[in-house]
Amino acid sequence: LTSTGHSTATENLCRYSPTVFSFSQRTSPQHKMAPKYKLTDFNARLHTEVSRLMFAAAGVEYEDVRLERAEWRALKGNSRAPMGQLPMLEVDGQGMCQSGAIARYVARE
């Protein structure tokens, strides 16, 4: 503490460094489980081809579900697809749609 009773920035850094270090150890990528990807689209080389190529280039395993139009009509009402649209990417059960958003997400991962 300084003469005014306040600690300096260096003292604060030293005091909190062990906490920050232990937190970063627990959340490091080596301790995380790999997410499960499920890519759903119509049975054609359309919107999700870029995402499929990125998964293949990175060597990432994913479930590739390709639906016919009749299958989609049957599933659309009780689907977990956001906004009721295809293509859809599910990451550990959380869905996202729009091919551009999916491609950007896959590229960052």
C-alpha positions, 0 to 999 in steps of 0.5 A: 500500500502507498502512503495514501492507503491505496495499492499500486498497479504493480502490487495489484498485478502481482496479487491477481496474477496467480488467479489469472494464471490458474483460470487460463489453465482451466480454460485452455483449448487442450481441456475442451472437448471437440464440438459436434458439428451437424450440417444439414442442407438439401441434397445438392451442391449449393449453399453449404459447399464452401463449409463442406470444403473448409471442414474437409481441408481442416480435417474436422469431422462432421455429420453431413445430412442431405435432405430431399425437398419432400423430406424437408417439408415433412421435417420443417414444422418440428425442426430445430432450424432457426427461422425454419430455413436450410442450410443449418449448422448445429454445434453441440445442439445449438443451430444457426442458419444462413450459408454465409454465417455458417461459412464465417463460423466454420472459417473461424473455428 
